Amino acid sequence: MKASPVPVPEDASATPPPPAPKWFTLSLTPRAFTALLVCALLITGLLVGGNLWRPRAVVDHPSLSRDGFLPCKPGPWGDLEYLPITIEPPEEHITLPRLKPEEVRWFFPDHTPEKLAALFEQADLQPAERATLLDRQRWEMLSKGIRVNPGVAVLHSLRRASRRVIYEVLIANVADNPSADFFTLPAKGFEELFTDSRVPRPTIDLVRQLCFPRGDHLVFADLTLALDTLAEYPQKISLVRALDRRPTLLLRLRVRPGDKLEDLSAYWGKSVWHKDVVPMLEALHRVPGSASMSIAWLLPPLPSSQLNTFPLPSQATNELHKDCHWTSMNFFRAEPDDRFQNKVFVAETLKRDYFPISSGARFGDIVTFTRPNGDIIHSMVFIADDILFTKNGATPLSPWILMRLKDVQVCFAEQIPNGDRLFVQAYRCKNL
């Protein structure tokens, strides 16, 4: 479209027009200038695809969550979102004896001198290591096995393959090796363990050097050597806290007006806690668009108060056996029953009050890990998808957390010999 010609004054029609200027000056008042600028911006927006006034669709999908939450698989539990995080014990949980461990001694139960020598030969030791470990002066013959003083030099020099052969035996008998502190660390996320810690780089590198691979993870069992590189107690505490970091999940339920409230209520409203869960679901259901809440609001009072916390150190003696079984079997109880500290009582209760299920696990089911010989070594509570409420140990350093099934399996795979596997079995209470 061509521009209209500039009108020529009548009294100048006989005079040749002056040359057209290459630019012109426009004088505007501030108010007029502002109005012109606004018009220009509006026109620009319309020209660029007309997007300025076009309504934009609001993408409400967990995988695109700005706060990092990811979607769970769809199921009767509704629209769940999770965020992986790590928590570490507070400084009060790190005791002084742990920062000053005793000299390392290896104990090999049920080993004869011949059997122990064969193990060291199998480890493919270097000549100096073989000479040290086969030196009978370093062996202490006990009624239940043999205790060995490996020496600091051997602990430093062992190659990964050799370390793994020996330490696999020690891990299988961790109860008989009180001086050993075993840590299962992520191979891919190793560096993240020390994020924001005060652990110096040389110590971190030493920890990695002393690890050996086990599946997709690393096993570290030489805390004494790492602590010896640190002169200050704050650094020692930071190292132990970093190694004790535990993966857990923040889990939340998103509810939309179009969701079937009766289905959500049927899934989450178990036992007498139905009266507390349903009003919360109804409240979220009335919010326009969508609303979410922490899964802690949907748990019974006991696990809700425990989630992502550590037992108090002052409770260590009494809480020592309040482990995974005590946690799982008391999940729905208003008052915990301490008889579930006894594994025999746990087995009897599972047999009497529960029945095994092969699929379709739902909120509140008990999930167990069983050794090939039938011994139950761990139990936890199914929440949703493949997420479970678990306490992976009986000490104050083991928090109550949410974990994925595959990650819990990694934690307990070290308790069975190589070549064997853990069996997973779920149980449902007859009265729920």
N, C-alpha and C positions, 0 to 999 in steps of 0.2 A: 504494500500500500504506500503510495507516494505522499509526501508531506505537502500541505497546502502552501501556495506562494505567499510570501510576505506582502501585505497590501501596501501600495505606493501612494503617498499623499498626492492630491489632485494638483496642488500648486507646484509640484516638482516633476510633473509628467514630461516637461520639455527638457529637463536636464538629465544628462546620462547618469544612471545610478552609480553610486560608488562601489568599489570592489567589495564582494561579500567578505566579511571578517572570518578569520579562522577560529575565533572564539568570541564569546560575548560574556558580559558580566551581568549577573542577576542580583538585584538588591531586594532582600526579603526581611520582613520583621521576624523576630524569634518565633512567634506563634505560627506564622505562615510556613517557616522553615520546618518546624516540627510536624505540621500537618502533611507537608510534602514528603518528608522522610517516612512517615507511617504508611502513606499511600504506596511509596516505592517498595517498601518491604512486603506489603500485602500482595502487590502485583508479582513480585519475584516469587513468592511462595506459590501463587497460582500457576505461574509459568513452569515451575519445576514440578511437573506432574500433578499439580492440584492437590498436593498432600497436606497443605496447611490446614484446610478445613475438613479433610476427610477423616471420619471416625476410624480410630485404630483398634484392631482386635487386641484384647488383653490376653496374653499367653499365660495361663495359670497352670504350669506343669512343673512338677518337682525337679525334673532333670535340668531345668533352666533356672532353678532357684538362685537368687543373687547371694544368699547366705550360705551356699555350698551344700545344702541338703540334697540327697539323692533319693530316687523313688525305690520303694520295695516292690516286689512282685504283687500284682493284684490278687485279691483273695477275699474271703469273708471278713477279714479284719479291717477292710476299708482302704483308704488312701493313706498309706504310711510313708513317711520320709525319714531318712536317717543321715547322721553326720558322724563319720569316724573321728574320734579324738583319742588322746592318751592322758591318763592321770598317773600321778606319782605320789607315793606316801609322803606325808608331812615330815619335817625334820625330827619331830618328837618320836617318830617311829624308828629312827635309825639309832640303835643302841651302841654304846661305846665298845663293848666286846666285838661287835661286828666290824668296827673300824680298826680294831687291833686283833686280827685273827691269829690263832695259834700257828705254829710251824706246820706246814702241810705234811700230812701223813695219808697214804693210800691204804685202804683196808680191802682185802679180797676175801670175802667169806667163802667157806667150803673149798678153799684152794690148798692143794698140797704143794710142796716145793716143785715137784715135777710139772704140775699143771700151771703154776705161775711162771716157771721158766719157759714153758711152751707158749704162753700168752705173750711174753716179752719177745720171743723169737718171731711170733706172728706179726708183731708190730713193726718189723723191719727197721730196727733202731740203728742209729749211727754207732760206730765203734765205741766212742767215749760213753755214749748213753747206755749201750749194752753192758759195758764193763761196770758202770755205776749201779744199774738196776739189778744185775745178776750177782752183785757183791752181797753175800749172805750176812755180812756185818751190818748191813742196812735193813735186814729183815728181822721182824719180831714175831716169833712163832706163838700164836694164841690158840686157845682151845677151839675157837670157831673159824679160824682162818689165819691169814698172814697180814701183818701191817708192815708197810714199806716206807722208808724215808727217801724220797726221790732226789732231794737236793734242789736248790734254786737253779743251778746251772742246767740241769736236765729239764726242768719246767720251762725254761726259756728256749732251749734249743730244739725241743721236740717238733718235728714236722707235723703238718696237719693230719696226714694219713696215720702216722704213728700215734699221735695224740688221740685220734678218734678210736682206734682199736682198744687202747687202754681205758679211756674215759667211758666208753660204752659199758664196760663192766662196772665201773664205779657208779655210773648213773643208775644202772639197774639195781644197785644196792645203796641208794642214797641215804637211807636211814642208818646205815652202818658207817657212813663217812661224814660225821658232823663237821669236820673242818672244811668240807667242800661246799661251795656255794655255786649252784648251777643256774645259769640264766639262759633262757631261750630267746634269742634276739632275731628280729627280721633281717633277712639278707638284703632285701631291696631298700628297706627304710632304716638301715643302720645309722646313717648320718643324722637322720631326723631325731633319733633317740637323744642326741646331745644338743639339740636346738635349745638355745637360751640357757644352757648349763654353764657352769664355771669350770668345766673340765678342760685342762690344757690339751692342745692338739697332740703332743707326743704320747700322752696317756691314752687318748682315743685310738691312735694308731697302734699302740701296744695291745689294746683290747682286741682290735680286729685281727692282729697277728696271732693272738693266742686262741682265737675261735677255731672251731672246726665245723664243717657243714653237716647238717642233718635234714634231709629233704629240702624244703624251700627256706629253711632257717639256719641260723648259726647258734652253736652252743658255746658259751663261755664259762669256764670253771676255775679260773685262776685269779680270783679277786685279790688275793694276797700280793701277787706281783704288781698288779695295777695300783694298789694302795701304796705300795712302797715307793712309787714314783712321785707321790704327793706329800709335801711337807706340811701343809696347812689343813686343819680339820674341816674348814668350810669346803675345801676342794674335795676332800674325802667323802663328805656328806653328799655333795653334788654328784659325785661319781655313782655312789650307791643308789641315790634316788633316781638317777637317769637309767641305770640298769634295771631298776624295779618298776619302771614305767609300764603301765598296763593299757592295752588297747580296749576301748569301750565305745559305746555308741550313744549319741543323743537321738532319741526316737520320738517322733511326734505324729499325731493323727490329724489329718486335714478333713474337715466335714463341709459339705456343700448342701444347699437347700434341696437339691435333687437327689441326694443320697437316701437310701432306704433305711430310715431310722430303726425300724424293727429288726433289721438284719444286724446292724451294728450293736444294738442293745443285746441281742441274743448271743453275739460272739463275746463281747467284753463284760457283760453283766452277769458274772458267775457268783454263785453262793449268795450269802446275805448282802454282799457288796453291790448287788444289783440296784439297790435303792440309792446308792451314792453315785453310781456310774451313769444311770439313765438321765438324771437331771442335767448333768454336764453335757451329755451328747445332745439333748434337746436344746440347750442354750446355744451351742455352736450351730445347730441346724437352723436356728432362726436368724443367724447373721447373714446379711446380703453378700453375695459373692462366695466367700468361703472364710473359714477360720480354722486355726489349728491349736492344739494344746499338747503339752508334754505327755508322754505315755505314763509318767509317774502318777498323773491324776486318775488313770484307769487301773492301777495296781491296787491290791489290798493294802491296808495300812502298814503292815510289817515290811514287805519288800519295798513299798513306796518310800519309807523312811530310810531304808538301807541303801537304795540305789546310788551308785557312784560314791560310796563312802568306805572308809576303813574302820575296822573295830578299834576301839581305844586301846592304847598299850596297857593301861591299868587293868584291862579286862583280859589280858593275855592268858592268865592261868585258867580262868573260868571259861574263856571263849575258845580254848585250844581245840576242842573237839566240835565246836559249832561250825562244821565244815559244809561241804556241798550237800550232803545228805540232810543235815539239820536244816539248811536253808531251803531245800526243795520241798521237804515233807511238811514244813511249817508255813508254806507259801500262803495258804488260805486261812490259817488259824488266827483267831483273835488273840489267843494266848499261846505262845510257842510251847511245844512239848519237848523237854530236854531228853526224853527217852530216845529221840532220833539221833542222839550222839552215839548210840550203839548200833553198829552195822547189822548185827543179828536182828534187832528189833525192826530196823529199816527193811530188811529182806522179808521178814514175817508180814509186815504191813503191806508191802507191795503184793505179796502173794494172796493176802486175805481181802484187801480193800480195793485192789486195782486189777485191771485186766490188760493184757498186751494188745497193742494195735500195730498194724503193718503199714498204714498210710493214713492220710487225712488228719495229721496232728492239729490240735487246736489249743487255744489259750488255756493254760493250767495243766496240760499234760506233763508227765514226768518223763524225761529223756535220760537214758543211762548209757555209759560206756562199760563194756564188759570185756574182760580178757578172754582169750580162747578157752581157758579152763572154767569159765563161768563166773569168776569173781567180778563183782561190780566195783569199779574203781572210781566212778564219778557219776553224779546225777545233777540234773539242772531242770529248769522249767521252760517249757515252750511258750513263746510270746506270740510270734507271727512270722510268716515267711520262713526264713531259716535262722531267726534270731531267738536267743535264749537268755534267761536270767540265770546267772551262775556265780559261784564263788569257788575259785580254783585253788583251794588250799585252806588250811585251818588256822593259819597264823594271822596276826594283825597286819601283815604286809599283803594280804590277799583281800582285795575289796570286793564288794558286791557290784557286779557290772552286767552289761548287755554285750553279747558277742555273737558272731555268726558261727554256725556249727563247725565249719571247716577250720576256723581259727581255734576253737576249743580243742578240736582233735589234735592240732599241732602241739598244744600244751601238754597233752597226755600221751602222745605217741612215744615219748621217751621212756615211759614206764613199762613198755613191753619190749621183748627182745626183737632184734632185727629179723625180718622174715615173717613175723606174726603181725596181726592187725587187730584193731579195736572193733568190736561189734556194737552197733548202735541199736538200741531197743527203746521204744516209747510205751508208756503205760497211761491208762486213763482211770480216774477214780470212779468207782461205781456209784457214788453218791452225789456227783456233780452233774 
